[in-house]
């Protein structure tokens, strides 16, 4: 079972554990137009590896290989984030099934769930928690 970790708790782990990494599994368009977590305050870079590939949004067949190519190992704590927490949960499950022993889902993702008006970024998530982020 994949554990959900609140964005603030993820940030705390990234600060204190040199091996902990954040993998953003959204698409290039999302990274470019919505923004990405900024890990420079902790001397790291977010790893951008898409879980699904546009335009069909099929699962990236090279996802696990891409994790390994990025230098991640089976004992590294890896936190997965997407827009709302759904794709990142699936990505974390795939990583765990491939032998990554410490795969976690960032609860509510980067923008969080929809608010009553149908907008993201106002209820929960990385941005709402006022954690560092930037436009790419």
C-alpha positions in Angstrom: 0.0 0.0 0.0 1.3 3.4 -1.0 1.5 6.0 1.9 0.1 9.5 1.3 2.4 12.1 2.7 1.3 15.7 3.2 3.2 18.3 1.2 4.6 20.0 4.3 5.9 16.6 5.6 7.4 15.8 2.2 9.2 19.2 2.3 10.5 18.4 5.8 11.9 15.0 4.6 13.5 16.6 1.6 15.2 19.1 3.9 16.6 16.5 6.3 17.3 13.4 4.2 20.0 13.9 1.5 18.8 10.7 -0.2 15.1 11.7 -0.5 14.0 12.8 -3.9 10.9 14.4 -5.4 9.6 13.1 -8.8 7.1 15.2 -10.6 5.1 12.9 -12.9 3.0 15.4 -14.7 3.5 16.4 -18.4 5.8 18.9 -19.9 2.9 21.3 -20.5 2.0 21.2 -16.8 5.6 21.8 -15.8 5.9 24.7 -18.2 2.5 26.4 -17.7 1.6 25.6 -14.1 5.0 25.5 -12.5 7.1 23.0 -10.5 8.2 22.5 -6.9 11.4 24.5 -6.3 13.9 22.4 -4.4 16.9 24.8 -4.7 16.5 25.9 -1.1 17.5 22.4 -0.1 20.1 21.9 -2.8 18.1 19.6 -4.9 16.3 19.5 -8.2 12.8 18.1 -8.8 13.1 15.1 -11.2 10.5 15.5 -14.0 9.5 12.1 -15.3 6.1 11.8 -16.9 3.9 9.0 -15.8 1.7 9.4 -18.9 2.7 10.5 -22.3 0.6 12.9 -24.4 -1.3 13.0 -26.6 -2.9 9.6 -25.8 -1.9 9.8 -22.1 -0.9 6.2 -22.2 1.4 5.1 -19.3 5.0 5.8 -20.1 6.4 2.3 -20.8 9.9 3.6 -19.8 8.8 5.1 -16.5 10.8 2.7 -14.2 13.8 2.8 -16.5 13.6 6.6 -16.4 13.7 6.5 -12.6 16.8 4.4 -12.7 18.4 6.5 -15.4 17.8 9.6 -13.1 20.0 7.9 -10.5 17.3 6.6 -8.2 18.0 3.3 -6.4 15.7 0.8 -4.7 16.5 2.1 -1.2 16.1 5.8 -1.9 13.1 7.5 -0.4 11.1 8.7 -3.5 8.2 11.1 -3.2 5.9 11.3 -6.3 3.8 14.4 -7.1 1.3 15.2 -9.8 -1.5 17.7 -10.1 -3.9 16.2 -7.5 -2.4 13.0 -6.2 -3.9 10.4 -8.6 -1.2 9.9 -11.2 1.5 10.1 -8.5 -0.2 7.4 -6.5 -0.2 5.1 -9.6 3.4 6.0 -10.3 4.5 5.3 -6.7 2.7 1.9 -6.9 4.6 1.1 -10.1 7.8 2.1 -8.6 7.1 0.0 -5.5 6.2 -3.0 -7.7 9.6 -2.6 -9.5 11.5 -2.8 -6.2 11.6 0.8 -4.9 11.1 0.1 -1.2 10.3 3.6 -0.1 7.9 5.1 -2.6 5.4 7.7 -1.4 2.6 9.8 -2.8 2.4 13.5 -2.1 -1.2 14.0 -0.9 -3.2 16.4 -3.0 -0.3 16.9 -5.4 0.9 20.3 -6.7 -2.5 22.0 -7.2 -4.9 20.0 -5.1 -8.6 19.1 -5.6 -11.2 21.3 -7.2 -12.8 23.9 -5.1 -16.6 24.5 -5.2 -16.1 26.9 -8.1 -14.2 24.2 -10.1 -10.7 25.8 -9.6 -7.5 24.1 -8.5 -4.9 25.7 -6.3 -7.2 27.0 -3.6 -8.0 24.1 -1.3 -4.9 21.9 -0.7 -1.6 20.8 -2.3 2.0 22.0 -2.6 1.2 25.5 -3.8 -1.6 26.1 -1.2 0.9 25.0 1.5 3.1 27.9 0.4 6.0 25.6 -0.3 8.6 26.8 -2.8 7.7 26.6 -6.5 8.6 28.4 -9.7 7.6 28.7 -13.3 9.8 26.6 -15.5 
